Amino acid sequence: MTTATIVIEGVERTTKALKKYDAVMYKEFVAEVKTEVEKAKALAKSSYVSGRAIKGWNNKPTISPIKGARGFPNYDYGKARSGVKAIVGGKTGKSRKTWRIAALQTKDPGGIIYDMAGSKTDGTGSGVTFIAKMRSNYGQASRVMWPAMNAFRPTIVESINKGMRKATTTLETMMFRDTGR
């Protein structure tokens, strides 16, 4: 799974409080941020190359000699594009220790490989040649998701900040009304 994320400190508590005290405004906040993330999603989808990414990269998964294993995934342009999702809010990963405000995500194996091949290592065996081809044809790893999020970072951050200003004002008004101070 590939994810590109924008991190802003202090939003989690405010959005949790907003969700608890004014669910309608919380939904408006999420919708506004999602509108901006959807623009990044469209850019990410258009960043996948049509056809075969690398000559020789099969359009069908290779057969694995190990029973039950899936083999090396294929690159399918349509699946790579349709696999991109815009996500706003919620916990991230298995640890659930961080809170995601805005992210792009794909779970398509071929799309992940196209985006991230060579991000951690230069590969081993035939993977060295594959990664070298990916780098020479399409650049360094994080070829799709991060550049798309980065292109729309200013508008996404501004929509989050705008939502936080509205949320803070609403929560302060509610607290003043409830406590009389």
Residue pairs with C-beta under 8 A, 6 or more apart in sequence:
1 105
1 106
1 107
1 112
2 105
2 106
2 111
2 112
2 115
2 116
2 144
2 145
3 92
3 103
3 104
3 105
3 145
4 103
4 104
4 142
4 145
4 146
4 148
4 149
4 150
5 92
5 100
5 101
5 102
5 103
5 149
6 101
6 102
6 103
6 149
6 153
6 156
6 157
6 160
7 101
8 101
8 157
8 160
8 161
11 99
11 101
11 160
11 164
12 99
14 164
14 167
14 168
14 171
15 26
15 29
15 89
15 101
15 167
17 167
17 171
18 25
18 26
18 29
18 167
18 170
18 171
19 26
21 170
21 171
21 174
22 170
22 171
22 174
25 166
25 167
25 170
26 167
28 163
29 163
29 166
29 167
30 88
30 89
32 159
32 162
32 163
33 88
33 101
33 102
33 156
33 159
33 160
33 163
34 86
34 88
35 159
36 102
36 152
36 155
36 156
36 159
37 86
37 87
37 88
37 102
37 103
37 104
37 149
37 152
37 156
38 86
39 152
39 155
40 86
40 104
40 148
40 149
40 151
40 152
40 156
41 84
41 85
41 86
41 104
41 148
43 147
43 148
43 151
43 152
44 84
44 104
44 144
44 145
44 148
44 149
45 81
45 84
47 143
47 144
47 147
47 148
48 77
48 80
48 81
48 111
48 114
48 144
49 77
49 114
49 138
50 77
51 77
52 59
52 75
53 75
53 114
53 134
53 137
53 138
54 75
54 130
54 133
54 134
54 137
57 74
57 75
57 130
58 72
58 74
59 74
59 75
59 76
60 74
61 70
61 71
61 72
61 73
61 74
62 71
62 72
63 71
64 70
64 71
64 72
73 109
73 110
73 113
74 110
75 110
75 111
75 113
75 114
76 108
76 110
79 108
79 110
79 111
80 106
80 108
80 110
80 111
80 114
81 111
82 108
83 106
83 107
83 108
83 111
84 104
84 105
84 106
84 111
84 145
85 104
85 105
85 106
86 102
86 103
86 104
87 100
87 102
87 103
87 104
87 105
88 100
88 101
88 102
88 103
89 99
89 100
89 101
90 99
90 100
91 98
91 99
91 100
92 98
92 99
92 100
92 103
101 160
102 149
102 156
102 160
103 149
104 145
104 148
104 149
105 145
106 112
106 115
106 145
111 144
114 134
114 138
114 143
114 144
115 141
115 142
115 143
115 144
115 145
116 141
116 142
116 143
117 123
117 130
117 131
117 134
117 141
118 131
118 134
118 135
118 140
118 141
119 141
119 142
122 128
122 131
122 132
123 129
123 130
123 131
134 143
149 156
